[in-house]
Amino acid sequence: MNALVALPLALPLLGAAVSVVLGRWRPVQRLVTLAVLATSLVISVVLVVRVEREGIQVSQAGGWPAPFGISLVVDRLSAVMLVVSSAMLLAVALFAIGEREGEGRHVGFHPVYLVLAAGVAGSFVTGDLFNLFVCFEMMLVASYVLITLGGRPDQIRAGMTYVVISLVASIAFVTVLGLVYSATGTVNMADLSTRIPELDGALRTGFAVLLLGVFGIKAGLFPLFSWLPDSYPTAPGPVTAIFAGLLTKVGVYAIIRTQTLLIPEGSRPDVLILVVAGLTMVIGVLGAIAQDDMKRILSFHIVSQIGYMVFGLGLFTVAGLAGAVFFLANNIVLKTSLLLVAGIVDRFAGSCRLSETGGLVRRAPVVAVMFGLPALSLAGLPPFSGFVAKLGLVDAGVSSEAWAITAVSLAVSLFTTYSMTKIWAGVFWGERDRTPSRTAHTSDRFGAPPLMLIATGAVVAMSLAIALFAGPLWDLAERIGADLVDPSGYVEAVLGGDS
């Protein structure tokens, strides 16, 4: 049994249990959280190296062979997602400790945060649909608590919307899960990869559409995204950052994994996926332009950027999937950094509304720089990592002669640039028109406590590192794309390989 595969899931759960016991000693709680997340990051890096050198890593829980037992699988895609998610979870934990508002006031923050981390890791390593459902529920239960920390009426209202939509998605997921099991007799994804092609063509396409809809709710795809811009901005700063940066991307990962591994070529709803991708891009960026609040603008951009990832998937080529994976990993880093900056702005200025801030480039230049760099990357300007990601997708679209969706992606990039300029002009360059409704922490010398700045700066530096090492990282993304186009190696490793 390859125990290393299970550790990214098991360690946070163990840490959560220890954190509950140590609830009276907050400094020890913090130490446990940071130690667990740092260890998970190291293990994730080791797994990337192992997968590259030795191939797909598989662990069969309890020694039961697939498809009868629980399979945990780490291939190139899940290994990369583990590294990025572990790094973001660690950075946001540091930010929360530095802020000491939601984290400092609630004894349950650290256990719940570690349960969230376990759910994220489990979603990436699980090899069957039922345990993917379980991991999603772990994330959702934890997120129910985190999104309402503070107890403000607007948080409770937004949290209720989030809960209701999530429960609907969960009911839909478990219903589809039952239908898949009744038709195939298995929920192991590698086994499903061999059994679903034996089904009737209409049934295969039906399952593809149902899975797209289920995970589309969780990812925030059009027209299933309306809950997202209302729920995320009301949460505490670090919670908004990890939700915006990571949780919706777990839904995108699930879409990519199921559509490429489970659904055979010819039964995939590629036209539907491309149409949904285009609408998601357009509606998301138009919603962002219409907002007057930094967090809400960035929340609508979550929706818009999801469209780019699904665009790459809808091409179902090595280049398209490579672009989707590169864009996915890069966007997790960019969106987390931007929302961390928004949290700093909210604390320093007492508001995130464009009309209630202004002038931060003079009062907090360090914060302005930490916003400007990832904002330029999100807009897709060279030489930043966002340019590499969008260039890869555009090139894949042109190669596949998908002219309409490629044109839409280029137009949306221009609107994205405009909305980032709107934030810069309102928050950092202009002057405030109204007095903020909350107390501003203007006594912080550089705009925020040191730990918050260090955590945010580390994420911004990671986005710059992606641009610096774009060549090797793109080569890795192409290898992932090749694995997704031909999943036979995944199936053989799970069903035929020794664990």
N, C-alpha and C positions, 0 to 999 in steps of 0.2 A: 504493500500500500504506500503510495506517495503522499506522505503526511504534509509535505510542503504545500500542496494544492489546497488543502483544507484550512490551513492556518489563517489566511486573510479573512475567512468567515468565522473561524472559531475564536481567534484572539479577541476581537471586539466584544463578542458575547461574554467571554470570560472576564474581560475588563469591565463590562457593564455590571456584572454580578459583584465584582470586587468593589466597584465604585458605589454601589448601593450600600454595602456594609460600611464603607468609609464616609458615609454622608455627613458626619459631624466634623470631619477634617477636610475642609475645602482645598487647602494646598496639596494634600495627598491625593485627593480626587483629580486635581489638575495634572499632577505628576503621572498618575496612572493613565489618564487619557492621552497625554503626549507620548508616553512610553509605548503604549499600544499602537498608536497611529504611526509613530516613527518606525517601529518594528515591522508593521504591515507594509510600509513603504519599502523598506529594505528587502523584505521577502518578495514583494512584487517585482523589484528590479532583478532579483535573483531568478525569478520565474521567467522573465523576458529572456535572460541569457540562456537559461536551460532550454526553453522552447526553440531558440535560434540554433543551439548546438545539438540538441538531442531529439527535437520534434515535440509533438503535442504531449503534454503531461496529463495523465489520467489517474484518478483515485476512485476505487469502487468501495463505498462505505460498507463496513462490516465484512468485507471480503466477498460480498454477493456479486456475481458476474452480471454485467449488463445484458439484457434490459431489465432484469428482475430486481436489482438493487438500485441504490442512489448513486448516480455517476457525477463526479466532479471533474470538470474538464478545463484545462487552460491551454488555449491555442494562442497564436500571435495576437489576434484581436482582443481576446479577453485579458491577455497579459498586459497589453498596452493600456487598456481601460483601467486595469487595477493600479498601474503606476500613476496615471493621471489622477484618478479619483482619490487614491491614498494621499498624494501630494496636496490636493485641494482640501481634503478633510483635515489634514494636519495644519495647513496654513490658516484655515478658518477657525480652528480650535484655538490657535495662538491669538488670532484677532479677538475672539470672544473673551479670552482671558484678559487681554489688554483692555478691552472695553469695560468689563466688569459690571454690566447692567443686567441683561437677561441671565448671563452665566452666573454672576455674583449673587443674584437675588433668589435663585431657584435651585434647591438642592438636587433636583432631578435632572438638571441640564446634562450633566456628564454621562450618567447611565443611558439616558434617552439618545444622546448624540452617538454613543458607541453602538447602540442597537441600530440606529440609522446606518452607521458605517458597515455593520455586519450585513444589513439588508442589501446595501449597494454591492459589496463584494460578492455576496451570495448570488446576486442576479447575474454577475459576470462569469462565475465559475460553475453554476449549476448546469447539468446536462439533461435535465428533463423539465417538461412544462409545468408539472405540478409543483415542484420545488421552486421554479421561477415565480409561480403564484404566491407561494409561501414567503419568498424573499420580498416580493412587492408588498405584501401585507406587513412585513416587518418594517419596511420603510414608511409605509403609510401610517401605521400606528404611532411610530416615533414622530412623524411629521405633524400629526394631529396635535401633539403636545407642544412641539417647538413653535409651530406657527401661531399659537395663541399665548405664548409667553408674554407677560405684561398685563393681560386681562383687559385691555382697552376695548370699548364697545365696537370700534371698527375692526379690531383684530378678531373678536368673537364672531362678528357677522361674516367677515371674509373666511374665517376658519370653518364656519358652518357650510358655506358654499363649497369649499374645498372638500370637506368631509362627504357631503352629499354626492358630488360628482365622482369622487374616488370610490365610494361605495357602489355607485352605478357601474363604474368601470370594473370593479372587482366581481360584481354579479355577472356581468357580461363575460369576463375572463373565465370564471369557473363554469359557466354554461358552455362556452366554446370548448373548454377542456373536456367536459363530459361528452360532447358530441364527437370530438376527435378520438377519445378513448373507445366510444361505442363503435366507431367506424373502423378502427385499426387494432384495438386491443392493447395499446401501449401508449405511454406518455414520454418515453425516453426519446430525446430528439434525434439521436443517431439512428435508432430503430425506426422512428417515424420517417426519416429520410429514405428508407428503403420500402416502407409500406404505403405511404401516401401516393407515390406514383402508380400503385396498383389499383387505386380507386378510380371511379368514373371521373371524366374530365370536368364536368360541371361541379362535382362535389369538391374536387381539388381547388378549383377557382373559388368556390364558395368559402372554403376554409381560409384561403389566402386573404379574401376580402374581410372576413370576420376577424382574423388576427390583426390585420391592418387597422381595423376600426377600434379594437380593444386597446392595442398599444398606442394608437393615434390619440386617444383620450389622454393617456399618461404622458405622451410626448408633446401635446399641445398642437396637433395638426388642425388645419382648417377642415371642417367648421366646428371642431371639438375643443377649441382653445379658450372660450369666453371666460372660463373660471380663472385662468392664469393671471391676467393683468390685474384682477381685483384681489387675488389672494396673496401673491408674493410681496407687493410693496408695503403691506401693513405689518408684516412680521418684523422682528428685531433685525438689525443690520446683518450680523453674521449668518442668521438663519436664512434671510433673503438671498445672501450670496451663495450659500451651499445649495439651496433649492434651485435658484436660477441657473447656477453654473453646472449642476450635476444631475439633479433628479429627473428633469425632463430628458436628459441625454441617455439615461438608463432606458427610458421608453424607446428612444431612437435605436439604441443598441438592440433591444428586443425585436424591433421591426426588421432591422438588417439581418439579425441571426435567423429569425423564423422564415423570412421570405427567401433567403438564399439556401438555407439548409433543408427546410421542410418542403418547400414548394418546387416542383420540377419545372424546368424550362418549358414554356408553352402554356403553362397554367397560371403564370404570374400576371397580376393585373398591372402591367407596366404602364399602359396609357393612363389608367386611373391614378397611379402613383405620381406620374409626371404632372397631371392636371392638378392634383391636390398639392403637390410641391409648389407649383407656380402660384396658386391661390394663397397658400400659406405665406409665401414670400411677400406678395403684394399687400394682402390685408394686414399683415403684421407691421410692415414698414409704414403704411398709411396711418395705422393706429398710433404708431410712435410719433409721427409728425404732428398729430392732432393734440398731443399731451403737453401739459405745462408743469410736469413733475419729473425730476430726473429718474426716480425709481420706476415710474410708470413708463417712461420712454424706453428704458432699458428692458423692462418686462415685455413690452410689445416687440422689442427686438429679439427676445428669446424666440418668440413665435416665428418671426421672419427668418431667422437664421436656421431654424429647424427645417424650413423649406429647402434650403441649400443642401442639407444632408440627405434629405429624401430625394432631391433631384439626382444626386449621384447614384443613389440606390436604384432609381427608376430606369437608369440606362442599362443596368445589369451587364456591364462590361468591367474588365479589370481596371481600366482607367477611371471609369465612373465610380466604382466601389473604393478604389484607392483615394480618389478625391473626397468621397463621403467620409471615409475613416479619418483622413488627415484633417478635414474640416471639423469633424466631431471632436477629436482630441484637442485641437487648437481652440475651438470655441469654448470648451469647458474652462480652459485657462483664461481666455479673454473675458468671458462673461463673469467669472468669479472675481477677477481683478477689478472690473468696472463696478460691480455691486459692492465690493469692499470699499472702494473709493466713495461710492454713494453713501455708505454707512458713515464714513468719516465726515463727509459734507453735512449730513444730517446732524451729526453731533456738534460739529464746529459752528455751523450757521444756524442751527435750531430748526431747519427745514430743508426739504429737497425741492421745493417749488422754485421754478426759475425766477418768478417775480419776487421771491422772498430771500434770495441769496445775493449773488453778484459780488464782484471784486475779489474773489478768492485767489486769483493769480497774484495779487499783491500781498494779501494777508496770509496766504498759505501756499507759497510757490511750489513746495515739495509735493503737496497734494495735487496741484495743477499738472505737474509733470507726470505723476503716476496715473492721472486720468488721460492725458494727451496721448501717451504712447500706445496703450491698448485701444483707445478710441480710433486712432489712425489705422491700426491693424484691423479692427472690426469693419471699418469702411473699405478695406481692401486696397490700401495705398501701398506702393512699393517703398522701401524694401522689406516691409513687415510681413509677419507670418500669414496674416489674413490675405495678403496679395497672393502668396504661394498657393493657399487653399483654394481661392476663387479662380486663379489661373488654371489650376489643375482641373477644376470642374468645368470651366468654359472650354478648355481644350478637349475634354472628354465629350462634352455636348456637341462640339463642332465635328469631332471624329465620328460620332454616331448620327450626325445630320439631324440632331434635335434642335432645329433652329429657333422655334418659338420659345421653349423653356430657357434656352441659352440667352436669347434677347431679353427675356424677363429678368433673368439673374443679373444682367449687366445694368438694366434700368434700376432695379432695386438697390444696387450698389451705390448709384448716384443719390438716391433718396436717403440711404443710410448715412452717407457723407453729410448730407444736409442736416439730418437730425442730430448727428454728433456735433456739428457746428452750432446748432441751436443750443445744445447743452453748454458748450464752451462759451458762447456769447452771453447766455443767461446766468450761469453759475459762476464762471471764472473771470469773465471779462467785463460784463456790464455792471450796473448799479442796481441795488434792490429798490423795488417800488413800494413794498409793504414790509411791515415789521413781522418777523416770524412769531408764530403762536406759542412756540416752546422755548425753553431756556437754551441759549447757545453756550458752548464750552469754549469761549474764545481765549481762555487763559493758556491753552496748550501751545507751547512755543512753536512747534512745527505743524500745527493743525490737529494733532491727535497724540495720545500717549505713545511712547516709543514702541511698545510691543505691537500695537495696531499698525504703525508705519512699517515696522520690520516685516510683519506678515504680508501686508499688501505689497511692499516692495519686492518681496521674494516671488510672489505670483507674477508681478510685472516682469521681473527678471527672467522668469521661466518662459514668458511669452516671447521675450527677446532671444532667448536661447533657442527656441523653436525656429525662429527666423535664421539664426546663425548656423544651425545644423539642419537646415531645410533639406539639403541634398540627401544625406543618409536617412533622415526621417521619411522623406518621400519614397526612397527605395524600400524601406520597411513597409510603408503603406501599400506599395505595389505588390509586395509579397503577400500581404494580407488580402488584397483584392483578388489575387490569383487563388488563394485558399478558399475564398468565399465563392468564386465562380465554379471551382471544382472542389466540393466538400468531401470527396472520397477519402482523403487522408484523415479527416475528423471522424468519419464513420468507422474506418478501419481501426483507428486508435481506441475508440470506445468499445466497439463490438468484438474486435479481433485481437487487440493488443493485450499484453499482460499488464496487470496493475500491480 
